[in-house]
Amino acid sequence: MMYYTYMVLCADNTLYTGWTLDVKKRVTVHNNGMGAKYTRSRRPVQLVWCAAFSTRHDAMHWERLIKQWPRKKKEQLYKNCICRVEEQERV
């Protein structure tokens, strides 16, 4: 089983980071208004980055870490990462 840390770009141009077992399903949940309170009023959201981890602990650790970063560093992560989500893979 894999665990994922992900980042979405919200309609108001803010970034939200979370963790999940199923990235596509989680983004759909956010866009249906059933996700985190933060994203409910900022729909639609677009997946911009995700990373897979073998443990829940690691995924949650990276979620906490990224949430503490300034926006500029988050942007660098998803804009410059070779593992970024390509346009055709966006949910």
N, C-alpha and C positions, 0 to 999 in steps of 0.2 A: 504494500500500500504506500502511495506517495502522498505527501502533504505539500501544499503550495502557498507561497506568499505572493500576493498580487497587488498591482496598483491600477486604479482606474482614474481616468480623467473625467470629471463631472461637467455637466452642461455650463456651469458658472465658471469653468476653467480652474477649479480647485482640484486637488489630488486627494484620493482616499486610498489607504493601504489596509489590507486585511489578509487573513489566511483561510484556507478552505481545503477540502478534499477533492472538489470538482470545480475548476475555474469557470468553465462555460456555464454550468448551472448557477453558480454564485453570481455571475454577472447578470444573468437573466433574472434572478431573484431581485438584485438591486434595481434593475430596470422595470420590474413589475411593482416596485414600491414596497416590497416586503423585506428588503435588506436592512442594513444599518440605518439608524435614524438620520445620520449625517447625509446619506445619499438620497433619502426619500424625496426631499425637496430640490434635489439637484440633478434630476434625470433629464435626458438619458445619460448613462455613464458609458465610457468606452475603455476597454482593456488596453493598457499601454505597456505593461510589463508583468511578467510572472517568473517565478523560479521554483523548481521542485526540490523537495527535501525528503530524506528517508524517515525522519522522525517529526512528530508534531512539535516537540520541544524546539527543534531547529527552525521550523516554519514560524512558530510564535515568537521566537527570539528575534528573527529578522524583521517580523512585523513591528515589534516594539522598537527595534533599532531604527528602522526607516521612518517610523512616525516621529522620531525625535529630530530627524534631519531637517535642515532648512530646505525650502522649496527648490533652490538652485541645485542642491546636491541630488534631490529626487529627480529633477529634470535630467541631470547628467546621467543618472542611472539608466533611465529608460530611453534617452536619446542616443547615448553612446555605447550602450551594451550590445555586444554581438548577439545576445540571446533575446533581443527585444522582439516584441510581437509584430510581425509584418502585417501590412494592410489586409491581405486576404485571410489572415488568421483572426482578425479582430471580430469580436462577438457583437 
